[in-house]
């Protein structure tokens, strides 16, 4: 009895990966082994960078809060220390938005801390 290899399923599996790597340069888009490696590496980067994105945004928020606080003679460290001591329940994302887009509201927070 001849060996059954199910080439239909094998081809479909390959086509699925090749479709996902469309737009890549040269062999990365159309050579099966290279495309598969490219796709798997891309998944690794995507997973890693979903974590890195959170770090990058927190860093950005800290920079914006620091810039806003320094306009009123405080450092970021002093400002956040007083925020937590006065139990103000605003996170860094909200504070950064206030510092950048609503300076009057941010000023009111700073004055309440002094």
C-alpha positions in Angstrom: 0.0 0.0 0.0 1.4 3.4 -0.9 2.3 5.9 1.7 -0.3 8.6 2.4 1.3 12.1 2.9 -1.8 14.4 2.9 -0.2 17.0 0.7 -3.4 19.1 0.7 -3.0 19.8 4.4 0.7 20.4 4.1 0.3 22.9 1.3 -2.5 24.7 3.2 -0.2 25.0 6.3 2.5 26.5 4.1 0.2 28.8 2.3 -1.1 30.2 5.6 2.4 31.2 6.7 3.4 32.5 3.3 0.3 34.7 3.3 1.2 36.1 6.7 4.7 37.0 5.5 3.6 38.9 2.4 5.2 42.3 2.2 8.6 41.1 3.5 11.7 41.5 1.4 12.9 38.8 -1.1 13.1 35.3 0.4 11.5 36.3 3.6 8.2 36.5 1.7 8.3 33.5 -0.6 10.8 30.8 0.5 9.1 28.5 3.0 11.8 27.9 5.5 12.9 31.6 5.6 9.3 32.8 5.7 8.6 30.4 8.6 11.6 31.7 10.6 10.6 35.3 9.9 7.1 34.7 11.0 8.1 32.9 14.2 10.7 35.6 15.0 8.0 38.3 14.4 5.7 36.6 17.0 8.6 36.7 19.5 9.1 40.4 18.9 5.4 41.1 19.2 5.2 39.3 22.5 8.3 41.1 23.8 7.2 44.5 22.6 3.7 44.3 24.1 5.6 44.3 27.5 8.0 47.0 26.4 5.2 49.2 25.3 3.9 49.4 28.9 7.4 50.4 30.1 7.8 53.0 27.4 4.5 54.7 28.2 5.2 54.7 31.9 8.6 56.4 31.2 6.8 59.0 29.0 4.2 59.7 31.7 7.0 60.2 34.3 8.8 62.7 31.9 5.6 64.7 31.4 4.8 64.8 35.1 8.3 65.9 35.9 8.2 68.7 33.3 4.9 69.8 34.7 6.0 69.7 38.3 9.2 71.6 37.6 7.2 74.6 36.4 6.0 75.0 39.9 9.4 74.4 41.6 9.0 70.7 42.5 10.8 67.7 41.2 9.0 64.5 40.1 10.1 62.7 43.2 8.9 65.4 45.6 5.6 65.7 43.6 4.8 62.0 43.6 5.8 61.7 47.3 3.3 64.4 48.2 0.6 62.8 45.9 0.9 59.5 47.8 1.2 61.2 51.2 -2.0 63.2 50.5 -3.7 60.0 49.2 -4.6 61.5 45.8 -5.9 58.6 43.8 -4.7 59.7 40.3 -2.3 57.5 38.4 0.6 58.6 36.3 -1.3 58.3 33.1 -4.0 60.8 34.3 -1.4 63.1 35.9 0.6 63.2 32.7 -2.5 64.0 30.7 -3.4 66.8 33.1 0.2 68.2 33.0 0.2 68.3 29.2 -3.3 69.1 28.2 -4.9 70.7 31.2 -2.3 72.9 32.9 -4.8 74.8 35.1 -6.0 71.5 36.6 -2.5 70.3 37.1 -1.6 73.6 38.8 -4.5 73.2 41.2 -3.2 69.8 42.2 0.3 71.2 42.7 -1.1 74.1 44.8 -3.1 71.7 47.0 0.1 69.7 47.7 2.2 72.8 48.8 
